[in-house]
Amino acid sequence: MKVADFSFELPAGLVAQFPPDERGSSRLLVLDRRTGGITHSAIRELAGFLGRGDLMVFNDTRVFPARLVGEREPGGGAVEVMLVSRLDDDRWEALVHPGQRMRPGRRVRFERGGRTLQGEVVEERFFGRRVVRLWTGDTGTVMDAIEAIGHIPLPPYIKRPDLELDRDRYQTVYAREAGSIAAPTAGLHFTDAILRSLDEAGIERTAITLHVGYGTFKPVRATEVEEHTVDTERYAIGEDAAARINAALQSGRRIIVVGTTTTRALESAAERGGGRIVAGRAETDLFIRPGHRFAVAGGLVTNFHLPASSLLMLVAAFAGREAVLKAYREAVTARYRFYSYGDAMLAV
């Protein structure tokens, strides 16, 4: 299967650089998988396209301000550290720029808003990554300092510095456990009012946690789809969520998955559990592409993704490549907003 088969023309002006003025005001394109029919609506009308007894599953991970900007010690010189994953209480895997100047033993100091955080490179890893040890002499923990000093790690296709508004808008209203360096963006559309409308329509809700890593932005550089790999991400499914999902599967009720991250976690968990969801923590490197047989997802809420990306391939696996590309072409014609701060799509 050719990666080029998942390309489409996207005017640069449709890549959303800011969230909509009001959360919950996004447009919604609804794709019927059976007929290929397309309906244009709004995310606040989502409940009307679902059915009583459907179970929606959300990803309640919380984005933390993982981009740290500081100076080398001694000597000065700007350094940027992107925290990728936490290894233990004070050590992190990170991307460091400029990498050639930050060898093991080099130190850096971060300051912002009266808070201070210090770091030292302790190990070099593959693909330019480093292991960085962080500590602070301030009151509070290292995570407290990161929350105060760090910048929200906006995706590379948002061509502006992060703003204070991003601390709220690049976060779902139901975010719980910090650990992601990118938002599960399908969830950014939901407001308390929209969640209440789902409840009132008899649509059940639950949440799992998958911490979104830097690999979500990893381009597909291969020519053949099968040659691509996705980075490993950690997820956790609680006892209550597992019970609700298994009950829906057993009774034949439809499960509407909110986001590609949630989809990967659930499909991985079902594969691991022989068709059932087992509570607990695990990791997934599942690359969902056309040919995948979905064990859990019966509907998908998602944003509009990059051309020839692994996320677009996941959506195509669920709803069909031709149908999805047709929907994307129609979205372009109708000037939907694309990517993280863009509009939404429902495939059912």
BALOBA-1460 file (C-alpha; in Angstrom, 3 decimals):
// residues 348
<rec num="1" residu="m" x="0.000" y="0.000" z="0.000"/>
<rec num="2" residu="k" x="1.491" y="3.355" z="-1.052"/>
<rec num="3" residu="v" x="1.797" y="6.241" z="1.381"/>
<rec num="4" residu="a" x="1.035" y="8.567" z="-1.535"/>
<rec num="5" residu="d" x="-2.445" y="7.040" z="-1.720"/>
<rec num="6" residu="f" x="-3.296" y="9.010" z="1.446"/>
<rec num="7" residu="s" x="-2.369" y="12.433" z="0.113"/>
<rec num="8" residu="f" x="-4.753" y="15.295" z="-0.580"/>
<rec num="9" residu="e" x="-4.464" y="18.964" z="-1.444"/>
<rec num="10" residu="l" x="-4.799" y="21.266" z="1.558"/>
<rec num="11" residu="p" x="-4.537" y="25.065" z="1.286"/>
<rec num="12" residu="a" x="-2.261" y="26.418" z="3.997"/>
<rec num="13" residu="g" x="-4.940" y="28.897" z="5.032"/>
<rec num="14" residu="l" x="-7.160" y="26.081" z="6.348"/>
<rec num="15" residu="v" x="-4.642" y="25.027" z="9.013"/>
<rec num="16" residu="a" x="-6.110" y="26.508" z="12.197"/>
<rec num="17" residu="q" x="-3.585" y="28.676" z="14.046"/>
<rec num="18" residu="f" x="-5.889" y="29.553" z="16.951"/>
<rec num="19" residu="p" x="-8.779" y="27.797" z="18.662"/>
<rec num="20" residu="p" x="-12.282" y="28.979" z="17.762"/>
<rec num="21" residu="d" x="-13.437" y="32.023" z="19.713"/>
<rec num="22" residu="e" x="-15.739" y="29.833" z="21.783"/>
<rec num="23" residu="r" x="-15.070" y="26.246" z="22.804"/>
<rec num="24" residu="g" x="-17.820" y="24.021" z="21.435"/>
<rec num="25" residu="s" x="-18.522" y="26.172" z="18.373"/>
<rec num="26" residu="s" x="-16.664" y="23.953" z="15.883"/>
<rec num="27" residu="r" x="-18.256" y="22.541" z="12.765"/>
<rec num="28" residu="l" x="-18.907" y="18.802" z="12.455"/>
<rec num="29" residu="l" x="-18.746" y="16.720" z="9.288"/>
<rec num="30" residu="v" x="-20.610" y="13.421" z="9.662"/>
<rec num="31" residu="l" x="-19.583" y="10.513" z="7.429"/>
<rec num="32" residu="d" x="-21.917" y="7.520" z="7.123"/>
<rec num="33" residu="r" x="-19.634" y="4.512" z="6.630"/>
<rec num="34" residu="r" x="-22.389" y="2.385" z="5.066"/>
<rec num="35" residu="t" x="-23.524" y="4.808" z="2.385"/>
<rec num="36" residu="g" x="-20.613" y="7.232" z="2.108"/>
<rec num="37" residu="g" x="-23.105" y="10.028" z="2.713"/>
<rec num="38" residu="i" x="-21.847" y="13.302" z="4.202"/>
<rec num="39" residu="t" x="-23.767" y="15.662" z="6.464"/>
<rec num="40" residu="h" x="-22.581" y="19.103" z="7.590"/>
<rec num="41" residu="s" x="-23.481" y="20.068" z="11.130"/>
<rec num="42" residu="a" x="-21.997" y="21.454" z="14.362"/>
<rec num="43" residu="i" x="-20.280" y="19.706" z="17.256"/>
<rec num="44" residu="r" x="-22.973" y="20.905" z="19.671"/>
<rec num="45" residu="e" x="-25.430" y="18.764" z="17.647"/>
<rec num="46" residu="l" x="-23.361" y="15.607" z="18.116"/>
<rec num="47" residu="a" x="-25.897" y="13.821" z="20.337"/>
<rec num="48" residu="g" x="-28.412" y="13.917" z="17.500"/>
<rec num="49" residu="f" x="-26.209" y="11.644" z="15.385"/>
<rec num="50" residu="l" x="-25.765" y="9.041" z="18.126"/>
<rec num="51" residu="g" x="-28.202" y="6.624" z="19.736"/>
<rec num="52" residu="r" x="-29.497" y="5.956" z="23.222"/>
<rec num="53" residu="g" x="-27.327" y="3.277" z="24.784"/>
<rec num="54" residu="d" x="-24.198" y="4.181" z="22.825"/>
<rec num="55" residu="l" x="-21.054" y="4.314" z="24.962"/>
<rec num="56" residu="m" x="-18.584" y="7.137" z="24.339"/>
<rec num="57" residu="v" x="-14.981" y="6.644" z="25.457"/>
<rec num="58" residu="f" x="-12.750" y="9.682" z="26.022"/>
<rec num="59" residu="n" x="-9.026" y="10.110" z="26.702"/>
<rec num="60" residu="d" x="-8.660" y="12.091" z="29.937"/>
<rec num="61" residu="t" x="-4.907" y="12.670" z="29.750"/>
<rec num="62" residu="r" x="-3.692" y="16.152" z="30.646"/>
<rec num="63" residu="v" x="-1.148" y="18.138" z="28.627"/>
<rec num="64" residu="f" x="1.680" y="19.561" z="30.713"/>
<rec num="65" residu="p" x="3.926" y="22.504" z="29.675"/>
<rec num="66" residu="a" x="6.739" y="20.300" z="28.435"/>
<rec num="67" residu="r" x="8.767" y="22.916" z="26.520"/>
<rec num="68" residu="l" x="11.409" y="24.537" z="28.722"/>
<rec num="69" residu="v" x="13.430" y="27.549" z="27.558"/>
<rec num="70" residu="g" x="16.572" y="28.433" z="29.493"/>
<rec num="71" residu="e" x="20.316" y="29.193" z="29.413"/>
<rec num="72" residu="r" x="23.424" y="27.057" z="29.637"/>
<rec num="73" residu="e" x="25.512" y="27.186" z="32.794"/>
<rec num="74" residu="p" x="28.165" y="28.439" z="32.766"/>
<rec num="75" residu="g" x="28.546" y="30.789" z="29.835"/>
<rec num="76" residu="g" x="24.979" y="31.474" z="28.882"/>
<rec num="77" residu="g" x="23.483" y="30.684" z="25.497"/>
<rec num="78" residu="a" x="19.884" y="29.759" z="24.824"/>
<rec num="79" residu="v" x="18.753" y="26.159" z="25.306"/>
<rec num="80" residu="e" x="15.379" y="24.589" z="24.605"/>
<rec num="81" residu="v" x="14.416" y="21.295" z="26.219"/>
<rec num="82" residu="m" x="11.319" y="19.362" z="25.166"/>
<rec num="83" residu="l" x="10.423" y="16.826" z="27.829"/>
<rec num="84" residu="v" x="9.303" y="13.679" z="26.013"/>
<rec num="85" residu="s" x="8.698" y="11.152" z="28.793"/>
<rec num="86" residu="r" x="9.330" y="10.842" z="32.516"/>
<rec num="87" residu="l" x="11.719" y="8.021" z="33.446"/>
<rec num="88" residu="d" x="11.596" y="8.387" z="37.233"/>
<rec num="89" residu="d" x="11.190" y="11.075" z="39.911"/>
<rec num="90" residu="d" x="13.792" y="13.473" z="38.487"/>
<rec num="91" residu="r" x="14.998" y="12.026" z="35.142"/>
<rec num="92" residu="w" x="13.346" y="12.695" z="31.794"/>
<rec num="93" residu="e" x="13.943" y="11.673" z="28.199"/>
<rec num="94" residu="a" x="14.093" y="14.911" z="26.240"/>
<rec num="95" residu="l" x="14.878" y="16.589" z="22.954"/>
<rec num="96" residu="v" x="17.500" y="19.281" z="23.481"/>
<rec num="97" residu="h" x="18.454" y="22.169" z="21.191"/>
<rec num="98" residu="p" x="21.209" y="22.917" z="20.352"/>
<rec num="99" residu="g" x="22.094" y="19.268" z="20.887"/>
<rec num="100" residu="q" x="25.758" y="19.552" z="19.884"/>
<rec num="101" residu="r" x="26.408" y="21.893" z="22.813"/>
<rec num="102" residu="m" x="24.515" y="19.825" z="25.380"/>
<rec num="103" residu="r" x="26.642" y="16.759" z="26.024"/>
<rec num="104" residu="p" x="26.526" y="14.733" z="29.259"/>
<rec num="105" residu="g" x="27.586" y="16.891" z="32.174"/>
<rec num="106" residu="r" x="26.349" y="20.184" z="30.702"/>
<rec num="107" residu="r" x="23.894" y="22.128" z="32.821"/>
<rec num="108" residu="v" x="21.017" y="24.478" z="32.100"/>
<rec num="109" residu="r" x="18.929" y="26.869" z="34.179"/>
<rec num="110" residu="f" x="15.279" y="27.773" z="33.583"/>
<rec num="111" residu="e" x="13.588" y="30.786" z="35.197"/>
<rec num="112" residu="r" x="10.114" y="32.247" z="34.800"/>
<rec num="113" residu="g" x="7.684" y="34.074" z="37.055"/>
<rec num="114" residu="g" x="9.995" y="33.933" z="40.060"/>
<rec num="115" residu="r" x="10.453" y="30.146" z="39.820"/>
<rec num="116" residu="t" x="13.726" y="28.354" z="39.057"/>
<rec num="117" residu="l" x="14.440" y="24.905" z="37.652"/>
<rec num="118" residu="q" x="17.877" y="23.424" z="36.986"/>
<rec num="119" residu="g" x="18.877" y="20.572" z="34.731"/>
<rec num="120" residu="e" x="21.851" y="18.436" z="33.740"/>
<rec num="121" residu="v" x="22.305" y="16.190" z="30.726"/>
<rec num="122" residu="v" x="23.253" y="12.754" z="32.074"/>
<rec num="123" residu="e" x="23.035" y="10.538" z="28.979"/>
<rec num="124" residu="e" x="22.896" y="10.671" z="25.176"/>
<rec num="125" residu="r" x="20.402" y="8.446" z="23.375"/>
<rec num="126" residu="f" x="19.446" y="7.617" z="19.805"/>
<rec num="127" residu="f" x="17.824" y="10.102" z="17.400"/>
<rec num="128" residu="g" x="19.317" y="13.063" z="19.252"/>
<rec num="129" residu="r" x="17.485" y="12.413" z="22.503"/>
<rec num="130" residu="r" x="19.015" y="13.042" z="25.916"/>
<rec num="131" residu="v" x="18.300" y="11.960" z="29.460"/>
<rec num="132" residu="v" x="18.045" y="15.092" z="31.595"/>
<rec num="133" residu="r" x="17.998" y="15.273" z="35.396"/>
<rec num="134" residu="l" x="15.868" y="18.110" z="36.797"/>
<rec num="135" residu="w" x="15.789" y="19.622" z="40.280"/>
<rec num="136" residu="t" x="14.642" y="22.795" z="41.998"/>
<rec num="137" residu="g" x="15.559" y="24.641" z="45.157"/>
<rec num="138" residu="d" x="12.171" y="26.339" z="45.260"/>
<rec num="139" residu="t" x="9.277" y="25.319" z="47.448"/>
<rec num="140" residu="g" x="7.316" y="22.558" z="45.755"/>
<rec num="141" residu="t" x="8.137" y="19.666" z="43.454"/>
<rec num="142" residu="v" x="9.869" y="19.520" z="40.099"/>
<rec num="143" residu="m" x="6.446" y="19.093" z="38.452"/>
<rec num="144" residu="d" x="5.255" y="22.254" z="40.220"/>
<rec num="145" residu="a" x="8.223" y="24.110" z="38.738"/>
<rec num="146" residu="i" x="7.588" y="22.664" z="35.268"/>
<rec num="147" residu="e" x="3.950" y="23.760" z="35.455"/>
<rec num="148" residu="a" x="5.038" y="27.302" z="36.351"/>
<rec num="149" residu="i" x="8.016" y="27.654" z="34.008"/>
<rec num="150" residu="g" x="7.178" y="25.497" z="30.997"/>
<rec num="151" residu="h" x="5.510" y="26.456" z="27.739"/>
<rec num="152" residu="i" x="2.635" y="24.567" z="26.133"/>
<rec num="153" residu="p" x="4.191" y="22.401" z="23.358"/>
<rec num="154" residu="l" x="2.048" y="23.453" z="20.410"/>
<rec num="155" residu="p" x="2.253" y="21.290" z="17.271"/>
<rec num="156" residu="p" x="4.854" y="22.303" z="14.656"/>
<rec num="157" residu="y" x="2.155" y="23.322" z="12.161"/>
<rec num="158" residu="i" x="0.942" y="26.092" z="14.501"/>
<rec num="159" residu="k" x="3.291" y="28.842" z="13.395"/>
<rec num="160" residu="r" x="3.226" y="31.111" z="16.429"/>
<rec num="161" residu="p" x="4.536" y="31.184" z="20.002"/>
<rec num="162" residu="d" x="2.345" y="29.678" z="22.704"/>
<rec num="163" residu="l" x="0.062" y="32.148" z="24.503"/>
<rec num="164" residu="e" x="-1.587" y="32.129" z="27.890"/>
<rec num="165" residu="l" x="-4.884" y="31.134" z="26.237"/>
<rec num="166" residu="d" x="-3.285" y="27.864" z="25.091"/>
<rec num="167" residu="r" x="-2.953" y="26.685" z="28.697"/>
<rec num="168" residu="d" x="-6.740" y="26.453" z="28.745"/>
<rec num="169" residu="r" x="-7.700" y="25.814" z="25.130"/>
<rec num="170" residu="y" x="-5.043" y="23.177" z="24.341"/>
<rec num="171" residu="q" x="-6.579" y="21.064" z="27.105"/>
<rec num="172" residu="t" x="-9.831" y="19.132" z="27.332"/>
<rec num="173" residu="v" x="-12.369" y="20.183" z="29.958"/>
<rec num="174" residu="y" x="-12.187" y="16.692" z="31.462"/>
<rec num="175" residu="a" x="-8.357" y="16.410" z="31.540"/>
<rec num="176" residu="r" x="-7.167" y="14.593" z="34.658"/>
<rec num="177" residu="e" x="-3.721" y="12.964" z="34.812"/>
<rec num="178" residu="a" x="-0.743" y="14.994" z="33.498"/>
<rec num="179" residu="g" x="1.524" y="13.177" z="31.079"/>
<rec num="180" residu="s" x="0.905" y="14.280" z="27.470"/>
<rec num="181" residu="i" x="2.997" y="16.611" z="25.351"/>
<rec num="182" residu="a" x="0.196" y="16.893" z="22.794"/>
<rec num="183" residu="a" x="-3.541" y="17.183" z="23.320"/>
<rec num="184" residu="p" x="-5.989" y="14.431" z="22.349"/>
<rec num="185" residu="t" x="-7.446" y="17.010" z="20.022"/>
<rec num="186" residu="a" x="-10.808" y="15.396" z="19.245"/>
<rec num="187" residu="g" x="-11.669" y="16.119" z="22.861"/>
<rec num="188" residu="l" x="-10.951" y="19.845" z="22.622"/>
<rec num="189" residu="h" x="-14.412" y="20.462" z="21.152"/>
<rec num="190" residu="f" x="-16.341" y="19.230" z="24.172"/>
<rec num="191" residu="t" x="-17.862" y="21.574" z="26.743"/>
<rec num="192" residu="d" x="-19.769" y="20.804" z="29.916"/>
<rec num="193" residu="a" x="-22.956" y="21.702" z="28.033"/>
<rec num="194" residu="i" x="-22.187" y="19.256" z="25.203"/>
<rec num="195" residu="l" x="-21.390" y="16.520" z="27.722"/>
<rec num="196" residu="r" x="-24.731" y="17.182" z="29.448"/>
<rec num="197" residu="s" x="-26.522" y="16.933" z="26.096"/>
<rec num="198" residu="l" x="-25.001" y="13.483" z="25.641"/>
<rec num="199" residu="d" x="-26.169" y="12.435" z="29.100"/>
<rec num="200" residu="e" x="-29.686" y="13.737" z="28.421"/>
<rec num="201" residu="a" x="-29.787" y="11.749" z="25.150"/>
<rec num="202" residu="g" x="-29.068" y="8.519" z="27.045"/>
<rec num="203" residu="i" x="-25.502" y="8.216" z="25.777"/>
<rec num="204" residu="e" x="-23.175" y="6.640" z="28.329"/>
<rec num="205" residu="r" x="-19.672" y="8.016" z="28.931"/>
<rec num="206" residu="t" x="-16.408" y="6.704" z="30.324"/>
<rec num="207" residu="a" x="-12.712" y="7.590" z="30.041"/>
<rec num="208" residu="i" x="-9.344" y="5.922" z="29.748"/>
<rec num="209" residu="t" x="-5.893" y="7.547" z="29.789"/>
<rec num="210" residu="l" x="-3.306" y="7.478" z="27.023"/>
<rec num="211" residu="h" x="-0.387" y="9.890" z="27.363"/>
<rec num="212" residu="v" x="0.231" y="11.359" z="23.919"/>
<rec num="213" residu="g" x="3.921" y="11.437" z="23.012"/>
<rec num="214" residu="y" x="6.065" y="13.312" z="20.525"/>
<rec num="215" residu="g" x="5.565" y="10.463" z="18.070"/>
<rec num="216" residu="t" x="2.077" y="11.780" z="17.269"/>
<rec num="217" residu="f" x="3.879" y="14.305" z="15.017"/>
<rec num="218" residu="k" x="6.187" y="11.687" z="13.486"/>
<rec num="219" residu="p" x="5.981" y="11.945" z="9.689"/>
<rec num="220" residu="v" x="5.597" y="8.870" z="7.536"/>
<rec num="221" residu="r" x="8.879" y="8.886" z="5.616"/>
<rec num="222" residu="a" x="8.478" y="5.462" z="4.014"/>
<rec num="223" residu="t" x="7.129" y="4.856" z="0.519"/>
<rec num="224" residu="e" x="5.113" y="1.824" z="1.561"/>
<rec num="225" residu="v" x="2.626" y="2.120" z="4.441"/>
<rec num="226" residu="e" x="3.731" y="-1.209" z="5.899"/>
<rec num="227" residu="e" x="7.292" y="0.071" z="6.381"/>
<rec num="228" residu="h" x="6.243" y="2.753" z="8.879"/>
<rec num="229" residu="t" x="6.315" y="2.278" z="12.659"/>
<rec num="230" residu="v" x="4.674" y="4.353" z="15.372"/>
<rec num="231" residu="d" x="6.268" y="5.246" z="18.687"/>
<rec num="232" residu="t" x="5.254" y="3.501" z="21.879"/>
<rec num="233" residu="e" x="2.812" y="5.299" z="24.188"/>
<rec num="234" residu="r" x="1.590" y="4.439" z="27.682"/>
<rec num="235" residu="y" x="-2.070" y="3.948" z="28.549"/>
<rec num="236" residu="a" x="-4.172" y="3.012" z="31.564"/>
<rec num="237" residu="i" x="-7.715" y="1.619" z="31.774"/>
<rec num="238" residu="g" x="-9.515" y="1.639" z="35.110"/>
<rec num="239" residu="e" x="-11.728" y="-1.140" z="36.464"/>
<rec num="240" residu="d" x="-14.936" y="0.838" z="35.962"/>
<rec num="241" residu="a" x="-14.074" y="1.822" z="32.383"/>
<rec num="242" residu="a" x="-13.133" y="-1.761" z="31.505"/>
<rec num="243" residu="a" x="-16.414" y="-3.034" z="32.956"/>
<rec num="244" residu="r" x="-18.481" y="-0.479" z="31.019"/>
<rec num="245" residu="i" x="-16.703" y="-1.181" z="27.737"/>
<rec num="246" residu="n" x="-16.972" y="-4.951" z="28.140"/>
<rec num="247" residu="a" x="-20.663" y="-4.653" z="29.005"/>
<rec num="248" residu="a" x="-21.269" y="-2.648" z="25.836"/>
<rec num="249" residu="l" x="-19.341" y="-5.170" z="23.748"/>
<rec num="250" residu="q" x="-21.231" y="-8.095" z="25.259"/>
<rec num="251" residu="s" x="-24.635" y="-6.510" z="24.700"/>
<rec num="252" residu="g" x="-23.808" y="-5.375" z="21.165"/>
<rec num="253" residu="r" x="-24.096" y="-1.681" z="21.970"/>
<rec num="254" residu="r" x="-22.111" y="0.728" z="19.846"/>
<rec num="255" residu="i" x="-18.898" y="2.209" z="21.240"/>
<rec num="256" residu="i" x="-18.093" y="5.713" z="19.995"/>
<rec num="257" residu="v" x="-14.397" y="6.413" z="20.445"/>
<rec num="258" residu="v" x="-13.285" y="10.020" z="20.856"/>
<rec num="259" residu="g" x="-9.949" y="10.442" z="19.117"/>
<rec num="260" residu="t" x="-7.270" y="8.356" z="17.471"/>
<rec num="261" residu="t" x="-5.357" y="8.058" z="20.760"/>
<rec num="262" residu="t" x="-8.327" y="6.447" z="22.486"/>
<rec num="263" residu="t" x="-8.801" y="4.174" z="19.485"/>
<rec num="264" residu="r" x="-5.216" y="2.914" z="19.624"/>
<rec num="265" residu="a" x="-5.454" y="2.212" z="23.342"/>
<rec num="266" residu="l" x="-8.760" y="0.343" z="23.108"/>
<rec num="267" residu="e" x="-7.839" y="-1.704" z="20.057"/>
<rec num="268" residu="s" x="-4.509" y="-2.600" z="21.684"/>
<rec num="269" residu="a" x="-6.226" y="-3.564" z="24.929"/>
<rec num="270" residu="a" x="-8.739" y="-5.747" z="23.084"/>
<rec num="271" residu="e" x="-5.940" y="-7.444" z="21.161"/>
<rec num="272" residu="r" x="-4.096" y="-8.078" z="24.416"/>
<rec num="273" residu="g" x="-7.244" y="-9.332" z="26.165"/>
<rec num="274" residu="g" x="-8.499" y="-11.616" z="23.429"/>
<rec num="275" residu="g" x="-11.446" y="-9.373" z="22.581"/>
<rec num="276" residu="r" x="-12.122" y="-8.156" z="26.117"/>
<rec num="277" residu="i" x="-10.745" y="-5.104" z="27.877"/>
<rec num="278" residu="v" x="-8.557" y="-5.893" z="30.874"/>
<rec num="279" residu="a" x="-8.023" y="-3.078" z="33.380"/>
<rec num="280" residu="g" x="-4.468" y="-1.951" z="34.090"/>
<rec num="281" residu="r" x="-1.501" y="-0.124" z="32.617"/>
<rec num="282" residu="a" x="0.252" y="-1.099" z="29.399"/>
<rec num="283" residu="e" x="2.034" y="0.277" z="26.342"/>
<rec num="284" residu="t" x="1.032" y="0.280" z="22.704"/>
<rec num="285" residu="d" x="2.898" y="0.631" z="19.430"/>
<rec num="286" residu="l" x="-0.092" y="-0.485" z="17.361"/>
<rec num="287" residu="f" x="-0.137" y="1.053" z="13.888"/>
<rec num="288" residu="i" x="-3.763" y="0.995" z="12.731"/>
<rec num="289" residu="r" x="-3.956" y="1.107" z="8.950"/>
<rec num="290" residu="p" x="-6.328" y="-0.233" z="6.273"/>
<rec num="291" residu="g" x="-6.828" y="-3.937" z="6.822"/>
<rec num="292" residu="h" x="-7.112" y="-3.619" z="10.603"/>
<rec num="293" residu="r" x="-10.162" y="-5.415" z="12.040"/>
<rec num="294" residu="f" x="-11.716" y="-3.201" z="14.691"/>
<rec num="295" residu="a" x="-12.698" y="-5.035" z="17.853"/>
<rec num="296" residu="v" x="-14.041" y="-2.089" z="19.866"/>
<rec num="297" residu="a" x="-14.681" y="1.067" z="17.849"/>
<rec num="298" residu="g" x="-18.123" y="1.380" z="16.307"/>
<rec num="299" residu="g" x="-17.909" y="5.111" z="15.736"/>
<rec num="300" residu="l" x="-15.114" y="7.667" z="15.729"/>
<rec num="301" residu="v" x="-14.984" y="11.355" z="16.614"/>
<rec num="302" residu="t" x="-11.779" y="12.883" z="15.280"/>
<rec num="303" residu="n" x="-10.214" y="16.019" z="13.841"/>
<rec num="304" residu="f" x="-8.958" y="16.466" z="10.275"/>
<rec num="305" residu="h" x="-5.404" y="15.151" z="9.953"/>
<rec num="306" residu="l" x="-2.229" y="15.763" z="7.977"/>
<rec num="307" residu="p" x="-1.993" y="14.344" z="4.458"/>
<rec num="308" residu="a" x="-0.241" y="10.943" z="4.335"/>
<rec num="309" residu="s" x="-0.082" y="10.758" z="8.143"/>
<rec num="310" residu="s" x="-0.501" y="7.673" z="10.326"/>
<rec num="311" residu="l" x="-3.538" y="9.335" z="11.932"/>
<rec num="312" residu="l" x="-5.246" y="9.752" z="8.568"/>
<rec num="313" residu="m" x="-4.466" y="6.098" z="7.835"/>
<rec num="314" residu="l" x="-6.212" y="5.109" z="11.075"/>
<rec num="315" residu="v" x="-9.341" y="7.035" z="10.069"/>
<rec num="316" residu="a" x="-9.164" y="5.465" z="6.592"/>
<rec num="317" residu="a" x="-8.892" y="2.020" z="8.172"/>
<rec num="318" residu="f" x="-12.097" y="2.700" z="10.079"/>
<rec num="319" residu="a" x="-14.220" y="4.418" z="7.439"/>
<rec num="320" residu="g" x="-12.601" y="3.442" z="4.120"/>
<rec num="321" residu="r" x="-9.863" y="5.285" z="2.247"/>
<rec num="322" residu="e" x="-11.973" y="6.502" z="-0.669"/>
<rec num="323" residu="a" x="-14.828" y="7.643" z="1.567"/>
<rec num="324" residu="v" x="-12.477" y="9.487" z="3.915"/>
<rec num="325" residu="l" x="-10.553" y="11.217" z="1.129"/>
<rec num="326" residu="k" x="-13.863" y="12.236" z="-0.473"/>
<rec num="327" residu="a" x="-14.976" y="13.675" z="2.882"/>
<rec num="328" residu="y" x="-11.659" y="15.523" z="3.223"/>
<rec num="329" residu="r" x="-12.007" y="17.007" z="-0.267"/>
<rec num="330" residu="e" x="-15.499" y="18.186" z="0.613"/>
<rec num="331" residu="a" x="-14.201" y="19.626" z="3.888"/>
<rec num="332" residu="v" x="-11.567" y="21.580" z="1.963"/>
<rec num="333" residu="t" x="-14.198" y="22.910" z="-0.451"/>
<rec num="334" residu="a" x="-16.426" y="23.907" z="2.487"/>
<rec num="335" residu="r" x="-13.410" y="25.507" z="4.203"/>
<rec num="336" residu="y" x="-13.390" y="23.469" z="7.376"/>
<rec num="337" residu="r" x="-10.541" y="24.237" z="9.784"/>
<rec num="338" residu="f" x="-7.869" y="21.525" z="9.937"/>
<rec num="339" residu="y" x="-5.643" y="19.919" z="12.586"/>
<rec num="340" residu="s" x="-5.413" y="20.428" z="16.335"/>
<rec num="341" residu="y" x="-7.467" y="23.618" z="16.656"/>
<rec num="342" residu="g" x="-9.657" y="22.731" z="13.688"/>
<rec num="343" residu="d" x="-13.134" y="21.320" z="13.198"/>
<rec num="344" residu="a" x="-14.423" y="17.820" z="13.924"/>
<rec num="345" residu="m" x="-15.520" y="14.759" z="12.004"/>
<rec num="346" residu="l" x="-17.777" y="11.896" z="13.090"/>
<rec num="347" residu="a" x="-17.575" y="8.560" z="11.244"/>
<rec num="348" residu="v" x="-20.373" y="6.124" z="12.117"/>
